[in-house]
Amino acid sequence: MTKFFKTLSATLAAGVMLAGTAQAETRVTYKSAKSGSSYYQMGVELAEAMKAGTNGDIIVTIEESQGSTQNVMEVRARGGDYVFTTPPVLVSLAQKGKGPFDGKSAPQFDEIRALFPIPSLTMHFVMAGEGGAAALDDLEGQTLLLGKGSFGATEGEKYLTLFGLADKVEIADAELSNAVAALKNGQIGAFVTAGSFPAPNVVEAAASTPVRLVSLTPEQVAETKRTKLVIPAGTYAGQTEDVTTTSLPVAAFTTTKMDEDTAYQLTRIYWEQKAEMADTSAWWNGVTEELMANITTPLHPGAVRYYEEAGFTLSDAQKQ
């Protein structure tokens, strides 16, 4: 009988340990961008970093997205395991019911909370052909692939209108994922994409066919009302000179539905693993403490706890 109870006790103890292990594993869905984009690849790298940094206690599943606006809209139906990326300005617009969220207000938008900044969106206008950097006017007469639903598509369309090119190019009816093949096969003359450099689809395009990147003038950058960014010469195959373009800050967000400890761990591991991620992909080098100033919405309380422990300077608005 004593042996029976000892065996029973050992079995129950093992069961408790297994249950504890199962409960310790936290699963998070990370929704960022379309596959093949730099932001999708960042998501994959971030998922690997989270798994490594927590010894498998946090498992991040990557979901393909049609763009930042969709990511914000999905807040309405998601739970506490949802993390998504978007420019902070889109969160502000959602909470005010403006822009793409006009007439689509939802109380869940007020529950959005920031976690950490990620590399900024960088506009790329990629043209087929050899030579140095191209000018916007060189797009005239080209068949241009903008894609659909993404920030790059919206921003690219805005630039075409802003600089009088809307009626001077033909817009291809195709997805951005087809851009490289279409450019290589001569079906299009150029495509627009937004992603931190070096962007994988631009790397692929430049490696398979001669391309030129459009460089903006200082006056054009000022007209866009975006932040100037310089893509250094040599970033892409055949790029012999610096290219001036525009950028937009991006951050990772969740909602108040996420528990404080998960938000804390996600934020902590992100910053602790960032240097190692940069050894794999150079775009992580662009993330510094200074980018925190671009987060204009409140941080998740779990993230605030990490930042205060790590000595970051936070604004009153971020700590609300």
PAZAPA-4460 file (N, C-alpha, C; in steps of 0.05 Angstrom, whole numbers, plus 32768, in hexadecimal, padded with zeros to 4 digits):
% residues 320
    n_x    n_y    n_z   ca_x   ca_y   ca_z    c_x    c_y    c_z   seq   type   mol
   8011   7FE8   8000   8000   8000   8000   8011   8019   8000     1      M     A
   8026   8019   8010   8038   8030   8012   8045   8035   7FF6     2      T     A
   804D   801F   7FE9   8059   8022   7FCF   8045   802E   7FBB     3      K     A
   802B   8026   7FBD   8016   8030   7FAC   8014   804E   7FAF     4      F     A
   8013   8058   7FC9   8010   8074   7FCD   8028   8084   7FC4     5      F     A
   8040   8078   7FC7   8057   8086   7FBD   8056   8089   7F9F     6      K     A
   804E   8074   7F91   804B   8075   7F74   8036   8089   7F6C     7      T     A
   8020   8089   7F7A   800A   809C   7F75   8013   80B9   7F78     8      L     A
   8022   80BD   7F8F   802C   80D8   7F94   803F   80E2   7F7F     9      S     A
   8051   80CF   7F76   8064   80D6   7F61   8056   80DD   7F47    10      A     A
   8041   80CD   7F41   8031   80D2   7F28   8024   80ED   7F29    11      T     A
   8017   80F3   7F40   800A   810C   7F43   801D   8123   7F41    12      L     A
   8035   8120   7F4E   8049   8135   7F4D   8052   813A   7F30    13      A     A
   8056   8125   7F21   805E   8127   7F05   8049   8136   7EF5    14      A     A
   802F   812F   7EFC   8019   813C   7EEE   8018   815A   7EF3    15      G     A
   801E   8161   7F0C   801E   817D   7F14   8035   818C   7F05    16      V     A
   804C   817F   7F03   8063   818B   7EF6   805D   818F   7ED8    17      M     A
   8050   817B   7ECB   8049   817D   7EAF   8035   8193   7EAB    18      L     A
   8021   8195   7EBD   800D   81AA   7EBB   801A   81C5   7EBE    19      A     A
   802D   81C7   7ED0   803B   81E1   7ED4   804B   81E8   7EBB    20      G     A
   8057   81D4   7EAE   8066   81D9   7E96   8054   81E3   7E80    21      T     A
   803C   81D6   7E7E   8029   81DE   7E69   8020   81FB   7E6D    22      A     A
   801A   8202   7E87   8011   821C   7E8D   8026   8231   7E89    23      Q     A
   8040   8229   7E8C   8055   823D   7E89   8059   8246   7E6C    24      A     A
   8051   8235   7E59   8054   823C   7E3D   803F   8250   7E35    25      E     A
   8047   8267   7E2C   8034   827C   7E23   8035   827E   7E05    26      T     A
   801E   827D   7DF8   801D   827F   7DDB   8013   829B   7DD3    27      R     A
   8021   82A7   7DC0   801B   82C2   7DB7   8019   82C2   7D99    28      V     A
   8006   82CF   7D8E   8003   82D3   7D71   800F   82EE   7D69    29      T     A
   8021   82EE   7D56   802E   8307   7D4D   8027   830C   7D30    30      Y     A
   8018   8321   7D2B   800E   8327   7D10   801D   8340   7D07    31      K     A
   802A   833E   7CF0   803B   8354   7CE7   8036   835D   7CCA    32      S     A
   803D   834C   7CB7   803C   8355   7C9B   803A   833C   7C89    33      A     A
   803B   8341   7C6F   803A   832C   7C5B   8054   831C   7C5B    34      K     A
   8051   8302   7C55   8069   82F1   7C53   807B   82FC   7C3D    35      S     A
   8095   82FA   7C40   80A8   8305   7C2D   80B0   8321   7C33    36      G     A
   80A2   832F   7C45   80A9   834A   7C4C   80BE   8349   7C63    37      S     A
   80CB   8360   7C67   80DE   8362   7C7D   80D1   835F   7C98    38      S     A
   80B8   8369   7C9B   80AB   8368   7CB4   80A2   834B   7CBB    39      Y     A
   809B   833C   7CA7   8095   8320   7CAC   80AE   8311   7CB6    40      Y     A
   80C4   8316   7CA9   80DD   830A   7CB1   80E5   8312   7CCD    41      Q     A
   80E0   832C   7CD4   80E6   8335   7CEF   80D5   8325   7D03    42      M     A
   80BC   8320   7CFC   80AB   8311   7D0E   80B6   82F5   7D13    43      G     A
   80C0   82E9   7CFE   80CD   82CE   7D01   80E5   82D0   7D14    44      V     A
   80F5   82E4   7D10   810D   82E7   7D21   8105   82ED   7D3E    45      E     A
   80F1   82FD   7D41   80E8   8304   7D5C   80DC   82EB   7D6A    46      L     A
   80CE   82DA   7D5B   80C3   82C2   7D67   80D9   82B0   7D70    47      A     A
   80EE   82AD   7D60   8105   829D   7D68   8113   82A8   7D81    48      E     A
   8115   82C3   7D82   8121   82D0   7D99   8111   82CB   7DB2    49      A     A
   80F7   82CD   7DB0   80E6   82C9   7DC7   80E8   82AC   7DD2    50      M     A
   80E9   8299   7DC0   80EB   827D   7DC8   8106   8278   7DD5    51      K     A
   811B   8283   7DCA   8136   8280   7DD5   8139   828E   7DEF    52      A     A
   812E   82A6   7DF1   8131   82B7   7E09   8121   82AE   7E21    53      G     A
   810C   829D   7E1C   80FC   8293   7E32   80FE   8275   7E35    54      T     A
   8111   8269   7E27   8114   824B   7E27   80FA   823D   7E20    55      N     A
   80EC   8249   7E0C   80D4   823C   7E02   80BB   8243   7E12    56      G     A
   80BD   8254   7E26   80A5   825A   7E36   8092   826C   7E27    57      D     A
   809C   827C   7E14   808B   828C   7E03   808E   8283   7DE6    58      I     A
   8079   827A   7DDA   8079   8271   7DBE   8069   8285   7DAE    59      I     A
   8076   8291   7D9A   8069   82A5   7D89   8063   8299   7D6E    60      V     A
   804A   829B   7D66   8041   8291   7D4C   803D   82A9   7D39    61      T     A
   804A   82A8   7D22   8049   82BF   7D0F   8031   82BB   7CFC    62      I     A
   8022   82D1   7CF9   800B   82D1   7CE6   8011   82E5   7CD0    63      E     A
   800C   82DD   7CB7   800F   82F0   7CA1   7FF8   8304   7CA3    64      E     A
   7FFE   831C   7C9A   7FEA   8332   7C9B   7FE9   8340   7C80    65      S     A
   7FD2   834E   7C7C   7FCF   835E   7C64   7FD8   837A   7C69    66      Q     A
   7FE0   8381   7C81   7FEB   839C   7C86   7FE4   83A6   7CA2    67      G     A
   7FEF   83BD   7CA8   7FEC   83C9   7CC3   7FD0   83D0   7CCA    68      S     A
   7FC0   83D9   7CB7   7FA5   83E1   7CBD   7F95   83C8   7CC6    69      T     A
   7F98   83B2   7CB8   7F8B   8399   7CBF   7F93   8390   7CDB    70      Q     A
   7FAD   8393   7CE1   7FB7   838B   7CFB   7FA8   8399   7D11    71      N     A
   7FA4   83B3   7D0E   7F96   83C3   7D22   7F78   83BB   7D23    72      V     A
   7F6C   83B7   7D0C   7F50   83B0   7D0B   7F4A   8396   7D19    73      M     A
   7F5D   8383   7D18   7F58   8369   7D25   7F58   836A   7D43    74      E     A
   7F61   8380   7D4E   7F5F   8383   7D6B   7F43   837E   7D75    75      V     A
   7F2F   8385   7D65   7F13   8383   7D6D   7F0B   8366   7D73    76      R     A
   7F18   8353   7D67   7F10   8337   7D6B   7F25   8325   7D78    77      A     A
   7F3C   8331   7D80   7F52   8321   7D8B   7F52   8321   7DA9    78      R     A
   7F61   830E   7DB4   7F63   830B   7DD1   7F7D   8315   7DDC    79      G     A
   7F84   830C   7DF4   7F9C   8315   7E02   7FB6   830A   7DF7    80      G     A
   7FB5   82F9   7DE3   7FCD   82ED   7DD8   7FD6   82FB   7DBE    81      D     A
   7FC9   8311   7DB7   7FCD   831E   7D9E   7FE2   8335   7D9F    82      Y     A
   7FF7   8332   7D8F   800B   8347   7D8C   800C   834E   7D6E    83      V     A
   800E   8368   7D68   800E   8370   7D4C   8020   8388   7D48    84      F     A
   8028   838D   7D2F   8039   83A4   7D29   802A   83B8   7D18    85      T     A
   802F   83D1   7D1D   8023   83E7   7D0D   8031   8401   7D14    86      T     A
   8030   8415   7D02   803A   842F   7D09   8029   843B   7D20    87      P     A
   8036   8447   7D34   8026   8453   7D4A   8011   8466   7D41    88      P     A
   8016   8474   7D2B   8002   8487   7D21   7FE8   8479   7D1A    89      V     A
   7FE8   8460   7D10   7FD0   8452   7D0A   7FC0   844B   7D23    90      L     A
   7FCD   8445   7D39   7FBF   8440   7D52   7FB1   845A   7D5A    91      V     A
   7FBE   8470   7D58   7FB2   848A   7D5F   7F9A   848F   7D4E    92      S     A
   7F9C   848A   7D34   7F85   848E   7D21   7F6E   847C   7D28    93      L     A
   7F74   8463   7D2F   7F5F   8450   7D37   7F50   845A   7D50    94      A     A
   7F5F   8463   7D63   7F52   846C   7D7C   7F42   8486   7D78    95      Q     A
   7F49   8495   7D63   7F3A   84AD   7D5D   7F24   84A9   7D47    96      K     A
   7F23   8491   7D3C   7F10   848B   7D27   7F15   849B   7D0D    97      G     A
   7F2E   849F   7D07   7F35   84AF   7CEF   7F44   849E   7CDB    98      K     A
   7F49   84AA   7CC3   7F58   849C   7CAE   7F4A   8483   7CA6    99      G     A
   7F59   846D   7CA4   7F4D   8453   7C9C   7F39   8448   7CB0   100      P     A
   7F37   8454   7CC7   7F25   844B   7CDC   7F0C   845D   7CDE   101      F     A
   7F09   846F   7CCB   7EF1   8480   7CCB   7ED8   846F   7CC9   102      D     A
   7EC6   8472   7CDC   7EAD   8462   7CDC   7EB1   8446   7CE6   103      G     A
   7EC9   843F   7CEF   7ECF   8424   7CF8   7ED9   8423   7D15   104      K     A
   7ED1   8437   7D25   7EDB   8439   7D40   7ED2   8421   7D50   105      S     A
   7EE2   8419   7D64   7EDB   8403   7D75   7EE8   8408   7D90   106      A     A
   7EDA   8400   7DA6   7EE5   8405   7DC1   7EFF   83F6   7DC5   107      P     A
   7F03   83E0   7DB7   7F1C   83D0   7DBA   7F35   83E0   7DB2   108      Q     A
   7F32   83F4   7DA1   7F49   8404   7D99   7F55   8413   7DB0   109      F     A
   7F44   841A   7DC3   7F4E   8428   7DDB   7F5E   8416   7DEE   110      D     A
   7F5C   83FC   7DE9   7F6A   83E9   7DFA   7F86   83E2   7DEF   111      E     A
   7F8E   83ED   7DD8   7FA8   83E8   7DCC   7FBE   83F4   7DDD   112      I     A
   7FD3   83E4   7DE2   7FEA   83EC   7DF2   8004   83E4   7DE3   113      R     A
   8018   83F5   7DE5   8031   83F0   7DD7   8044   83DE   7DE7   114      A     A
   8055   83D0   7DD9   806A   83BF   7DE6   8086   83CA   7DE0   115      L     A
   808E   83CC   7DC7   80A9   83D4   7DC0   80AA   83DE   7DA3   116      F     A
   80BD   83EF   7D9C   80C1   83F7   7D81   80CF   83E2   7D71   117      P     A
   80CA   83E1   7D57   80D8   83CF   7D45   80E3   83E1   7D2E   118      I     A
   80F4   83D6   7D1C   80FF   83E6   7D07   80EA   83F5   7CF7   119      P     A
   80F0   840D   7CEE   80DD   841E   7CE1   80D7   8414   7CC4   120      S     A
   80BE   841A   7CBB   80B7   8415   7C9F   80C7   8427   7C8D   121      L     A
   80D3   841C   7C79   80E3   842B   7C66   80D7   8428   7C4A   122      T     A
   80D1   843E   7C3D   80C5   843D   7C22   80DA   8436   7C0D   123      M     A
   80D4   8423   7BFC   80E5   841B   7BE6   80D5   841D   7BCC   124      H     A
   80DE   842D   7BB9   80D4   842C   7B9E   80EA   841E   7B8D   125      F     A
   80E4   8406   7B84   80F8   83F5   7B77   80F1   83F3   7B59   126      V     A
   8104   83FB   7B48   8101   83FB   7B2B   8114   83E7   7B1E   127      M     A
   810A   83DB   7B08   811C   83CA   7AF8   812F   83DC   7AE9   128      A     A
   8148   83D3   7AE5   815B   83E2   7AD6   8175   83E7   7AE4   129      G     A
   818A   83ED   7AD5   81A4   83F2   7AE0   81A9   8410   7AE3   130      E     A
   81BE   8416   7AF2   81C5   8432   7AF6   81C4   843A   7B13   131      G     A
   81C7   8454   7B19   81C6   845D   7B34   81A9   8460   7B3E   132      G     A
   81A6   846F   7B53   818B   8473   7B5E   8179   8480   7B4A   133      A     A
   815F   8479   7B4B   814C   8484   7B39   813E   849C   7B46   134      A     A
   812F   84AC   7B36   811F   84C2   7B41   8102   84BA   7B3E   135      A     A
   80F1   84C7   7B4D   80D4   84C0   7B4C   80C9   84C3   7B30   136      L     A
   80D3   84D7   7B21   80C9   84DB   7B06   80CF   84C4   7AF4   137      D     A
   80E3   84B4   7AFB   80EA   849C   7AEB   80D4   8487   7AEB   138      D     A
   80C2   8489   7AFE   80AC   8476   7B00   8097   847B   7AE9   139      L     A
   8097   8492   7ADE   8084   8499   7AC9   8084   8485   7AB3   140      E     A
   806C   847B   7AAB   806A   8467   7A96   806E   844A   7A9E   141      G     A
   8075   8446   7AB8   807A   842B   7AC1   8060   841D   7ACB   142      Q     A
   8060   8403   7AC9   804B   83F3   7AD6   8055   83EE   7AF3   143      T     A
   8046   83F8   7B06   804F   83F8   7B22   803E   83E6   7B33   144      L     A
   804B   83D5   7B43   803C   83C4   7B55   803D   83D0   7B71   145      L     A
   8025   83D7   7B7B   8023   83E3   7B96   801C   83CE   7BAB   146      L     A
   800F   83B8   7BA3   8004   83A6   7BB7   7FEA   83B0   7BC1   147      G     A
   7FDF   83A4   7BD6   7FC5   83AB   7BE0   7FC4   83AA   7BFE   148      K     A
   7FB8   83BF   7C0A   7FB3   83BE   7C27   7FC9   83C4   7C39   149      G     A
   7FE2   83C5   7C30   7FF8   83CA   7C41   7FFF   83E8   7C43   150      S     A
   800F   83EF   7C57   8018   840B   7C59   8027   8413   7C40   151      F     A
   8038   8402   7C36   8047   8408   7C1E   8035   840F   7C06   152      G     A
   8020   8400   7C03   800D   8405   7BED   7FFF   8420   7BF1   153      A     A
   7FF6   8425   7C09   7FE8   843E   7C0F   7FFB   8456   7C0C   154      T     A
   8013   8453   7C17   8027   8469   7C16   8030   846D   7BF9   155      E     A
   8034   8457   7BEA   803D   845A   7BCE   8028   8468   7BBE   156      G     A
   800F   8462   7BC2   7FF9   846F   7BB3   7FF8   848D   7BBA   157      E     A
   7FFD   8493   7BD4   7FFE   84AF   7BDD   8014   84BE   7BCF   158      K     A
   802B   84B2   7BCC   8042   84C0   7BBF   803D   84C4   7BA1   159      Y     A
   8030   84B1   7B94   802A   84B4   7B78   8017   84CC   7B74   160      L     A
   8004   84CF   7B85   7FF2   84E6   7B83   8000   8500   7B8A   161      T     A
   800F   84FF   7BA0   801D   8517   7BAA   8030   8523   7B95   162      L     A
   803D   8511   7B86   8051   851A   7B73   8048   8519   7B55   163      F     A
   802E   8517   7B51   8023   8519   7B36   8028   8501   7B24   164      G     A
   802B   84EA   7B30   8031   84D2   7B20   8019   84BE   7B1E   165      L     A
   8003   84C4   7B2C   7FED   84B2   7B2D   7FE2   84AA   7B11   166      A     A
   7FE1   84BD   7AFF   7FD7   84B8   7AE4   7FED   84B1   7AD0   167      D     A
   8005   84AF   7ADA   801C   84AA   7AC8   8028   848E   7ACB   168      K     A
   801C   847E   7ADD   8025   8462   7AE0   800D   8450   7ADE   169      V     A
   8012   8437   7AD8   7FFD   8423   7AD7   8001   8411   7AF0   170      E     A
   7FEB   840F   7B00   7FED   83FF   7B18   7FE7   83E2   7B12   171      I     A
   7FF9   83D0   7B19   7FF5   83B3   7B14   7FE2   83A8   7B29   172      A     A
   7FD0   8397   7B20   7FBC   838A   7B32   7FC8   836F   7B3B   173      D     A
   7FD9   8371   7B4F   7FE7   8359   7B59   7FEF   835D   7B76   174      A     A
   7FF5   8347   7B84   7FFE   8349   7BA0   801C   834F   7BA1   175      E     A
   8024   835B   7BB7   8040   8362   7BBA   8052   8349   7BBA   176      L     A
   8047   8332   7BC2   8057   831A   7BC3   8060   8311   7BA7   177      S     A
   8053   831C   7B92   805A   8316   7B76   806E   832A   7B6A   178      N     A
   8076   833E   7B7A   8085   8354   7B6F   809F   834C   7B62   179      A     A
   80AF   833C   7B71   80CA   8335   7B67   80C9   8326   7B4D   180      V     A
   80B7   8311   7B4C   80B5   8302   7B33   80AB   8313   7B1C   181      A     A
   8097   8324   7B22   808C   8335   7B0D   80A1   8349   7B03   182      A     A
   80B2   8354   7B14   80C7   8366   7B0C   80DB   8358   7AFB   183      L     A
   80E3   8340   7B03   80F7   8331   7AF5   80ED   8328   7ADA   184      K     A
   80D3   8322   7AD7   80C8   8319   7ABE   80BF   8330   7AAC   185      N     A
   80C2   8348   7AB5   80BB   835F   7AA5   809D   8365   7AA4   186      G     A
   808E   8359   7AB6   8071   835F   7AB7   806B   837A   7AC4   187      Q     A
   807D   8383   7AD5   807B   839D   7AE1   8097   83AB   7ADE   188      I     A
   8096   83C6   7AE0   80AF   83D5   7ADE   80BA   83DD   7AF9   189      G     A
   80A8   83DC   7B0E   80B0   83E5   7B28   809C   83DB   7B3D   190      A     A
   80A4   83DA   7B56   8092   83D4   7B6C   8099   83E5   7B84   191      F     A
   8085   83E7   7B96   8088   83F7   7BAE   8085   83E4   7BC6   192      V     A
   8097   83E6   7BD9   8095   83D6   7BF1   809F   83E7   7C09   193      T     A
   8094   83E1   7C20   809C   83EF   7C38   80A5   83DA   7C4D   194      A     A
   80BE   83DC   7C54   80C9   83C9   7C68   80E4   83D3   7C70   195      G     A
   80ED   83CC   7C88   8107   83D5   7C91   811D   83C9   7C7F   196      S     A
   8131   83DA   7C79   8146   83D0   7C68   815B   83C0   7C78   197      F     A
   8167   83AC   7C6C   8162   83A3   7C50   8148   8392   7C4E   198      P     A
   8136   839A   7C3D   811C   838C   7C3A   8120   8373   7C29   199      A     A
   8117   835B   7C33   811C   8342   7C25   8113   8342   7C08   200      P     A
   80FB   834D   7C01   80F2   834C   7BE6   8103   835E   7BD4   201      N     A
   810F   8374   7BDF   8121   8385   7BCF   813C   8377   7BCC   202      V     A
   8145   8369   7BE1   815E   835A   7BDF   815B   8345   7BC9   203      V     A
   8144   8337   7BC9   813F   8322   7BB5   813E   832D   7B99   204      E     A
   8130   8344   7B96   812E   8351   7B7C   8149   8359   7B71   205      A     A
   8159   8366   7B82   8173   8370   7B7A   8186   835A   7B74   206      A     A
   8182   8343   7B80   8194   832C   7B7C   818E   831D   7B62   207      A     A
   8175   8321   7B58   816C   8311   7B40   816A   8322   7B27   208      S     A
   816A   833C   7B29   8168   834D   7B12   8172   8369   7B18   209      T     A
   817D   8378   7B05   8187   8393   7B0C   816F   83A5   7B14   210      P     A
   8173   83B4   7B2A   815E   83C6   7B34   816A   83E1   7B3C   211      V     A
   8159   83F5   7B3D   8160   840F   7B46   814C   8417   7B5B   212      R     A
   8156   8424   7B70   8144   842F   7B85   813F   844C   7B80   213      L     A
   8126   8455   7B84   811F   8471   7B81   8129   8481   7B9A   214      V     A
   8137   8497   7B95   8141   84A8   7BAA   8132   84C2   7BA9   215      S     A
   8128   84CB   7BC0   8118   84E3   7BC2   812A   84FC   7BC7   216      L     A
   8121   8513   7BBD   812F   852C   7BC3   8126   8535   7BDF   217      T     A
   8136   8547   7BEB   812E   8552   7C05   8112   855F   7C05   218      P     A
   810C   856C   7BEF   80F2   8579   7BEC   80DB   8564   7BEB   219      E     A
   80E0   854E   7BDD   80CC   8539   7BDC   80C8   852C   7BF7   220      Q     A
   80DD   8527   7C06   80DB   851B   7C20   80CA   852E   7C32   221      V     A
   80CF   8548   7C30   80C0   855B   7C40   80A2   855B   7C39   222      A     A
   809C   8557   7C20   8080   8557   7C17   8071   853E   7C22   223      E     A
   807F   8528   7C25   8072   8510   7C2F   806B   8512   7C4D   224      T     A
   8078   8524   7C5B   8074   8527   7C78   807C   850E   7C87   225      K     A
   808E   84FF   7C7C   8099   84E7   7C89   80B6   84ED   7C92   226      R     A
   80C2   84DA   7CA0   80DD   84DC   7CA9   80F1   84D4   7C94   227      T     A
   8105   84E4   7C8F   811A   84DE   7C7B   812B   84C6   7C85   228      K     A
   8132   84B4   7C73   8143   849E   7C79   8155   8498   7C61   229      L     A
   816E   8492   7C66   8181   848D   7C51   8188   846F   7C51   230      V     A
   8184   8462   7C3A   818D   8446   7C37   81A9   8447   7C2C   231      I     A
   81BD   843E   7C3B   81D9   8441   7C33   81DF   8432   7C1A   232      P     A
   81F1   843C   7C0A   81FB   842F   7BF2   8205   8413   7BFA   233      A     A
   8200   83FF   7BE8   8209   83E4   7BEE   81F5   83D4   7BFE   234      G     A
   81DF   83E0   7C06   81CB   83D0   7C15   81BF   83BA   7C03   235      T     A
   81BB   83C0   7BEA   81B0   83AD   7BD7   81C4   83A9   7BC0   236      Y     A
   81C3   8392   7BB3   81D5   838C   7B9D   81D1   83A1   7B87   237      A     A
   81E8   83AC   7B7E   81E6   83C0   7B69   81E1   83DC   7B72   238      G     A
   81DC   83E0   7B8C   81D6   83FC   7B96   81F1   840A   7B9B   239      Q     A
   81F8   841C   7B8A   8212   8429   7B8B   8212   8444   7B9A   240      T     A
   81FB   844D   7BA2   81FA   8467   7BB0   81E4   8467   7BC5   241      E     A
   81E6   8479   7BD8   81D1   847C   7BEC   81B7   8483   7BDF   242      D     A
   81A1   8479   7BEC   8186   847E   7BE2   8176   848C   7BF9   243      V     A
   816B   84A3   7BF3   815B   84B2   7C06   813E   84AA   7C03   244      T     A
   8132   84A2   7C19   8115   849B   7C18   8108   84A4   7C32   245      T     A
   80F1   8499   7C38   80E2   84A1   7C50   80DD   8489   7C62   246      T     A
   80D7   848E   7C7B   80D1   8478   7C8E   80BB   8480   7CA0   247      S     A
   80B0   846B   7CAD   809A   846F   7CC1   80A0   845C   7CD9   248      L     A
   809F   8467   7CF1   80A3   8456   7D09   808E   8440   7D0B   249      P     A
   8097   8429   7D16   8086   8412   7D1A   808B   8407   7D35   250      V     A
   8076   83FC   7D42   8079   83F0   7D5C   8068   83D6   7D5E   251      A     A
   806E   83C7   7D73   805E   83AF   7D79   804A   83B7   7D8F   252      A     A
   8031   83AE   7D8B   801C   83B4   7D9E   800D   839B   7DA6   253      F     A
   7FFF   839E   7DBC   7FEC   838A   7DC5   7FD4   8399   7DD0   254      T     A
   7FC5   838C   7DE2   7FAE   839B   7DEF   7FAF   8396   7E0D   255      T     A
   7F9D   83A3   7E1B   7F9B   839F   7E38   7F92   8383   7E3F   256      T     A
   7F89   8373   7E2C   7F81   8358   7E31   7F99   8346   7E38   257      K     A
   7FB1   834E   7E2E   7FC9   833E   7E35   7FD0   8342   7E52   258      M     A
   7FD8   832C   7E5F   7FDF   832E   7E7B   7FFA   833C   7E7E   259      D     A
   7FFE   8348   7E95   8016   8359   7E9A   8030   834A   7E97   260      E     A
   8031   8331   7EA1   804A   8323   7EA1   8052   831B   7E84   261      D     A
   803F   8314   7E73   8046   830E   7E58   8050   8326   7E49   262      T     A
   8043   833D   7E4D   804D   8356   7E41   8069   835D   7E4B   263      A     A
   806E   8359   7E64   8088   835E   7E70   809D   834C   7E63   264      Y     A
   8098   8332   7E61   80AB   831F   7E56   80B0   8325   7E38   265      Q     A
   809C   832B   7E29   809F   8330   7E0D   80B1   8349   7E09   266      L     A
   80AD   835D   7E19   80BD   8376   7E17   80D9   8371   7E20   267      T     A
   80DD   8363   7E36   80F7   835E   7E40   8108   834D   7E2D   268      R     A
   80FD   8338   7E23   810B   8326   7E11   8112   8334   7DF7   269      I     A
   8100   8345   7DEE   8105   8354   7DD5   811E   8364   7DD7   270      Y     A
   8120   8374   7DEC   8138   8385   7DEF   8151   8376   7DF5   271      W     A
   814E   8360   7E05   8166   8350   7E0C   8170   8340   7DF4   272      E     A
   815F   8339   7DE2   8167   8329   7DCB   816C   8339   7DB2   273      Q     A
   8168   8353   7DB3   816A   8364   7D9B   8186   8363   7D8E   274      K     A
   819B   8365   7D9F   81B6   8364   7D94   81BC   834A   7D86   275      A     A
   81B2   8334   7D91   81B6   831A   7D83   81A6   8319   7D69   276      E     A
   818E   8324   7D69   817F   8325   7D50   818D   8336   7D3B   277      M     A
   819B   834B   7D44   81A9   835C   7D31   81C1   834E   7D24   278      A     A
   81CB   8339   7D31   81E1   8329   7D25   81D7   831A   7D0D   279      D     A
   81BD   8315   7D0D   81B0   8307   7CF6   81A6   831A   7CE1   280      T     A
   8199   832F   7CEA   818D   8343   7CD7   8194   835F   7CE0   281      S     A
   81A0   836E   7CCE   81AA   8389   7CD5   8195   839D   7CDD   282      A     A
   817C   8398   7CD5   8167   83AC   7CDB   8162   83B0   7CF9   283      W     A
   8169   839C   7D09   8165   839F   7D26   8178   83B4   7D32   284      W     A
   818E   83BA   7D24   81A0   83CE   7D2E   8193   83EA   7D2E   285      N     A
   817E   83ED   7D1E   8171   8407   7D1D   815E   840C   7D35   286      G     A
   815B   83F8   7D45   8149   83FC   7D5D   815A   8404   7D75   287      V     A
   8154   841C   7D7E   8162   8427   7D96   814E   8432   7DA9   288      T     A
   8157   8439   7DC1   8145   8445   7DD5   8138   845F   7DCA   289      E     A
   8145   846D   7DB8   813A   8486   7DAD   8120   8481   7D9F   290      E     A
   811C   8469   7D94   8103   8463   7D85   80EB   8462   7D98   291      L     A
   80F0   8460   7DB1   80D9   845F   7DC4   80C9   8479   7DC3   292      M     A
   80D6   848F   7DBB   80C8   84A9   7DB9   80B2   84A8   7DA4   293      A     A
   80B4   8495   7D91   80A0   8493   7D7B   8087   8485   7D84   294      N     A
   8087   8479   7D9C   806F   846C   7DA6   805F   8481   7DB6   295      I     A
   8049   8489   7DAA   8039   849E   7DB5   8020   8495   7DC4   296      T     A
   801C   847B   7DC5   8005   846F   7DD4   800F   8462   7DEE   297      T     A
   7FFE   845D   7E01   8007   8451   7E1A   8014   8436   7E15   298      P     A
   8028   8430   7E26   8034   8415   7E26   8024   8402   7E37   299      L     A
   8026   83E9   7E32   8019   83D5   7E43   8027   83D6   7E5F   300      H     A
   8017   83D3   7E74   8023   83D4   7E8F   803B   83C1   7E93   301      P     A
   8039   83AA   7E86   804F   8397   7E88   8068   83A1   7E7A   302      G     A
   8065   83AF   7E64   807B   83BC   7E56   8087   83D3   7E67   303      A     A
   8075   83E2   7E73   807E   83F8   7E84   8090   83EE   7E9B   304      V     A
   8088   83D7   7EA6   8097   83CB   7EBC   80B4   83C5   7EB3   305      R     A
   80B6   83BA   7E9A   80D1   83B4   7E90   80E1   83CD   7E8C   306      Y     A
   80D5   83E1   7E7F   80E4   83F9   7E78   80ED   8408   7E91   307      Y     A
   80DD   8408   7EA5   80E5   8415   7EBE   80FC   8406   7ECC   308      E     A
   80FA   83EC   7ECB   8110   83DC   7ED6   812A   83E0   7EC6   309      E     A
   8128   83E3   7EAC   813F   83E6   7E9B   814A   8402   7E99   310      A     A
   813C   8415   7EA5   8145   8431   7EA6   813E   8441   7E8D   311      G     A
   812A   8439   7E7D   8122   8448   7E66   8113   8461   7E70   312      F     A
   8115   8476   7E61   8106   848F   7E66   80EB   848E   7E57   313      T     A
   80D5   848E   7E66   80BB   848D   7E5A   80AC   84A7   7E5E   314      L     A
   809B   84AD   7E4B   808A   84C5   7E4D   8072   84BF   7E5F   315      S     A
   8065   84D4   7E69   804D   84D0   7E79   8037   84C2   7E69   316      D     A
   8035   84C9   7E4F   8021   84BC   7E3D   8026   849E   7E3A   317      A     A
   8040   8496   7E39   8046   847A   7E36   8040   846A   7E4F   318      Q     A
   8040   8477   7E66   803C   8469   7E80   801E   8469   7E89   319      K     A
   800D   8474   7E79   7FF0   8475   7E81   7FE4   8459   7E84   320      Q     A
***
